[in-house]
Amino acid sequence: MPPFASVAAYAPSGVGMLAVGVVAEVFGARGEGLPRFDFALCADRPGQVATDLGVPLAVAHGLERLAAADLVLALPGADFRTPPPPAVLDALRAAYERGALVGAHCVGAFTLAAAGLLDGRRATTHWRFAGLLAGRHPEVTVDPDALYVDEGRIITGAGAAAGFDLCLHLLRREHGAATANAIARDLVLPSHRDGGQAQYLAAPVPEDCRDERLAEVLAWAREHLHEPLPVAELARRALMSRRSFARRFSAATGTTPHTWLLNLRLSRAEELLETTNMPVEEVARQVGYGSAAVLREQFVRRRGVPPRAYRRSFTRTPAAGAVSGSSAPEGSARPR
């Protein structure tokens, strides 16, 4: 099925201005060559909506806008402890039942839980409110650590800036790595953070010369993905022992060197498959795999489809005009 083209974000009373900015920046008007989404904010009814900063927000659309959107987002609001109006819950359930993608980040997850859309599923929210969500909705498996949790047509994200991670993940999943990377570059954001990455690191990133060396090594690794890049070599370039390098790497990135390299290689492979006619064997070589078979194995684990099927789904020239189509239904063969 075609990727989503229209996006409706529900703004409750006390909506977070940061959340409004996140979705507006990601799905608002873009430059030439990038998708343009039919994006709209909506509320219980058109008019002014109170925000968490006390600045009123003019919203032009009511709940009827949720009835036609391919992607429906429930934004977080200051009044999340109060159950949403029944009409909102009905509209969210109706959107899901007709096949829309439905998502929320931060305490917007409470709205989806109140609608029953998270029952029997994994979900996340801001770590500070994960216990409250789990206590109010024991039928939901709450992961307090994840940046975002993808359950097919239901996706939830952590607090604040993790809304960017959720939106970029959806773009990568539905529109491909090239589109997600281009929009991330436009917003000066990391192109991809894995959903399983911790919401926050127990230790802050130290700002000393060792971490400057670590940053230089990571930049060097990005330019040498075609090479094997064993951890011992990275540690040597960072002038650290392998053990110290692994510890400092985890403190700085929240993941292991192996996982970081694996995600980097596969993200680069996705972009090459989408934007070039390079044979799969050459793509494998460019990203450091010894053969197309090895790339295929890793790619199927990440995307659920082999590289050639992924290329057929995502190879296209983005139109300057609005994209068209509807979201893929649950159970679709579209890469996940």
C-alpha positions in Angstrom: 0.0 0.0 0.0 1.1 3.6 -0.6 2.7 5.5 2.4 0.7 8.0 4.4 0.0 11.3 2.7 -2.3 13.1 5.2 -1.6 13.8 8.8 -4.0 15.1 11.5 -2.6 15.9 15.0 -5.2 16.2 17.8 -4.4 19.2 20.1 -6.1 18.8 23.6 -6.6 21.5 26.1 -3.2 22.5 27.5 -1.4 21.0 24.5 2.4 21.1 24.7 3.8 23.8 22.4 7.0 21.8 21.9 4.8 18.8 20.6 3.0 21.1 18.2 6.3 22.4 16.9 7.7 18.9 16.5 4.8 17.6 14.2 4.5 20.9 12.4 8.2 20.9 11.6 8.3 17.3 10.4 5.1 17.2 8.4 4.8 20.9 7.5 5.8 22.4 4.1 9.2 21.1 2.9 11.6 22.0 0.2 11.6 20.8 -3.4 12.1 17.1 -3.9 10.7 16.1 -0.5 7.1 14.9 0.2 4.5 17.5 1.1 2.0 16.2 3.5 -1.6 17.4 3.9 -1.1 18.3 7.5 -3.6 19.8 9.9 -4.0 20.5 13.6 -7.4 19.7 15.0 -9.2 20.1 18.4 -12.5 19.2 20.0 -13.9 22.1 17.9 -12.3 24.8 15.8 -11.1 27.9 17.7 -8.6 28.8 20.3 -7.0 26.0 22.3 -5.1 26.7 25.6 -1.4 25.6 25.6 1.0 24.6 28.3 2.7 28.0 27.9 -0.5 30.0 28.4 -0.4 31.2 24.8 -3.6 30.4 22.9 -3.3 28.4 19.8 -5.7 29.0 16.9 -6.9 25.6 15.5 -8.9 25.6 12.3 -10.2 22.1 12.4 -12.5 20.0 14.6 -12.5 16.2 15.1 -13.9 15.6 11.6 -10.4 16.0 10.3 -9.4 12.8 12.1 -11.9 10.9 9.9 -9.9 11.3 6.7 -6.2 11.3 7.8 -3.8 8.5 7.0 -1.8 9.2 10.1 -3.5 10.4 13.3 -1.4 11.7 16.2 -2.6 12.4 19.7 -0.5 15.3 21.1 0.4 15.5 24.8 -1.4 18.0 27.0 -1.1 19.4 30.5 -4.5 17.9 31.5 -3.6 14.3 30.6 -4.7 13.0 34.0 -8.3 13.9 33.1 -10.0 11.5 30.7 -10.5 13.0 27.2 -14.0 13.7 26.0 -15.9 10.6 24.7 -16.0 12.2 21.2 -12.2 12.2 21.0 -11.9 8.6 22.1 -14.6 7.6 19.5 -12.8 9.5 16.8 -9.5 7.8 17.6 -11.0 4.4 17.7 -12.8 5.0 14.4 -9.5 6.2 12.8 -7.8 3.0 13.8 -10.7 0.8 12.7 -10.7 2.2 9.2 -7.0 1.5 8.8 -5.2 4.7 9.8 -1.8 4.7 11.6 -2.3 6.1 15.1 0.5 7.4 17.2 1.3 9.5 20.3 4.4 10.6 22.2 5.0 11.7 25.8 1.7 11.8 27.8 -0.3 11.7 24.6 -0.1 7.9 25.2 -2.6 8.3 28.0 -5.2 9.4 25.3 -4.6 6.3 23.3 -4.7 4.1 26.4 -8.1 5.7 27.4 -9.4 4.8 23.9 -8.4 1.2 24.5 -6.0 1.3 21.6 -3.0 0.1 23.7 -4.8 -2.8 25.3 -2.7 -6.0 24.9 0.2 -4.0 23.4 3.6 -2.6 24.4 3.8 1.2 24.7 6.0 3.9 26.1 5.6 7.4 27.4 7.8 9.9 29.3 9.7 7.9 31.8 8.4 10.1 34.6 4.9 9.0 34.0 5.4 5.4 32.9 4.4 4.1 36.4 1.2 6.2 36.3 0.3 4.8 32.8 1.0 1.2 33.9 -1.1 1.7 37.1 -4.1 3.2 35.3 -4.0 0.8 32.4 -2.7 -2.6 33.6 -3.7 -4.2 30.3 -0.9 -2.2 28.6 2.7 -3.4 28.8 4.6 -0.1 29.5 8.2 0.1 28.6 9.6 3.0 30.6 13.0 3.0 28.8 12.3 2.9 25.1 12.5 6.0 22.9 9.5 4.6 20.9 7.6 1.4 20.5 6.3 0.3 17.1 3.3 -2.0 17.3 2.4 -1.9 13.6 -0.4 0.6 13.2 0.0 1.8 16.8 3.2 3.6 17.7 4.1 5.5 20.9 7.1 7.5 21.9 8.8 8.9 24.9 8.8 12.5 26.1 9.7 15.9 24.6 12.2 15.6 21.7 11.5 11.9 21.3 8.6 13.1 19.3 11.1 13.8 16.5 12.4 10.2 16.8 8.9 8.8 16.5 8.1 10.9 13.5 11.4 10.2 11.7 10.9 6.5 12.4 7.5 6.6 10.8 8.9 8.4 7.8 11.7 5.9 7.5 9.3 3.0 7.8 6.7 4.3 5.4 8.6 6.6 3.0 12.1 5.2 3.2 15.5 6.1 4.6 16.3 8.8 1.9 13.2 10.8 2.8 13.7 10.4 6.6 17.4 11.3 6.3 16.7 14.4 4.1 14.1 15.8 6.5 16.4 15.1 9.5 19.2 17.0 7.7 16.8 19.8 7.1 15.9 19.9 10.8 19.6 19.4 11.8 18.6 16.2 13.7 20.2 12.7 13.9 18.7 10.7 11.1 17.9 7.7 13.2 17.9 6.6 16.8 16.7 3.1 17.5 13.5 2.7 19.4 15.2 0.4 21.9 17.7 3.1 22.9 17.4 4.3 26.4 15.3 7.5 26.9 18.2 9.0 28.9 21.7 7.9 29.8 22.6 7.2 33.5 25.9 9.2 33.0 26.1 12.4 31.0 28.5 12.5 28.1 31.9 13.7 29.5 33.3 16.7 27.6 37.0 15.9 27.8 39.7 15.2 25.2 39.0 11.4 25.2 35.4 12.0 24.0 36.7 14.4 21.4 38.9 11.6 20.1 35.8 9.3 20.3 33.8 11.7 18.1 36.7 11.8 15.6 36.7 8.0 15.5 33.0 7.8 14.9 33.3 10.3 12.1 36.1 8.3 10.6 34.0 5.1 10.9 31.2 6.7 8.9 33.6 7.4 6.1 35.0 3.8 6.1 31.9 1.6 6.3 33.3 -0.5 3.4 36.0 -1.7 5.8 35.6 -4.4 8.5 36.0 -1.9 11.4 36.6 -4.3 14.3 36.1 -2.8 17.7 39.8 -3.3 18.4 40.7 -1.0 15.5 38.3 1.7 16.6 39.7 1.5 20.1 43.2 1.8 18.8 42.3 4.9 16.9 40.7 6.4 20.0 43.9 5.7 21.9 42.0 3.5 24.4 42.0 -0.1 25.4 39.1 -2.1 24.0 37.4 -2.3 27.4 37.7 1.4 28.0 36.5 2.2 24.5 33.4 0.0 24.9 32.6 1.7 28.3 33.1 5.2 27.0 31.2 4.4 23.8 28.2 3.1 25.8 28.3 6.2 28.0 28.4 8.5 25.0 25.9 6.8 22.7 23.7 4.6 24.9 24.5 1.5 22.8 27.4 -0.9 22.0 29.9 -0.3 19.2 28.6 -3.5 17.4 25.0 -2.3 17.5 26.0 1.2 16.4 27.9 -0.1 13.4 25.1 -2.5 12.5 22.5 0.3 12.4 24.9 2.6 10.5 25.6 0.0 7.9 22.0 -0.9 7.4 20.8 2.7 7.3 23.4 3.4 4.6 22.3 0.3 2.7 18.7 1.5 2.8 19.6 4.8 1.3 21.8 3.2 -1.4 19.0 0.9 -2.4 16.5 3.7 -2.6 18.6 6.3 -4.4 20.9 4.3 -6.7 20.8 1.5 -9.3 23.8 -0.1 -7.7 23.7 -3.9 -7.7 22.9 -5.4 -4.3 26.3 -7.1 -4.3 27.9 -3.6 -4.6 25.7 -2.2 -1.9 26.8 -5.0 0.4 30.5 -4.1 -0.4 29.9 -0.4 0.1 28.6 -0.9 3.6 31.1 -3.5 4.7 29.5 -6.8 4.2 31.5 -9.6 2.5 28.6 -10.7 0.3 25.0 -9.9 -0.7 23.9 -13.0 1.3 25.2 -11.5 4.5 23.5 -8.2 3.8 20.3 -10.0 3.0 20.3 -11.9 6.3 20.8 -8.7 8.3 18.4 -6.7 6.2 15.6 -9.3 6.6 16.1 -9.1 10.4 15.8 -5.3 10.4 13.1 -4.8 7.7 11.4 -8.1 7.3 12.0 -8.2 3.6 15.2 -8.8 1.4 17.0 -5.9 -0.1 15.6 -6.3 -3.6 12.0 -6.3 -2.3 12.8 -3.2 -0.2 14.2 -1.5 -3.3 11.0 -2.2 -5.3 8.9 -0.7 -2.5 10.9 2.5 -1.9 12.7 3.4 -5.2 10.9 6.5 -6.4 11.6 10.1 -7.1 9.8 12.2 -4.5 7.3 14.6 -6.1 7.4 18.3 -5.5 3.6 18.2 -4.9 1.7 16.5 -2.2 2.1 12.8 -1.8 -0.9 10.7 -2.2 -2.3 7.4 -0.9 -3.3 5.9 2.3 -1.6 4.1 5.1 -0.8 0.4 4.9 -3.2 -1.8 6.8 -2.1 -4.0 9.6 -0.7 -7.2 8.2 0.4 -5.6 4.9 3.5 -6.9 3.2 4.9 -3.4 3.3 8.4 -3.4 4.9 8.3 -2.7 8.7 
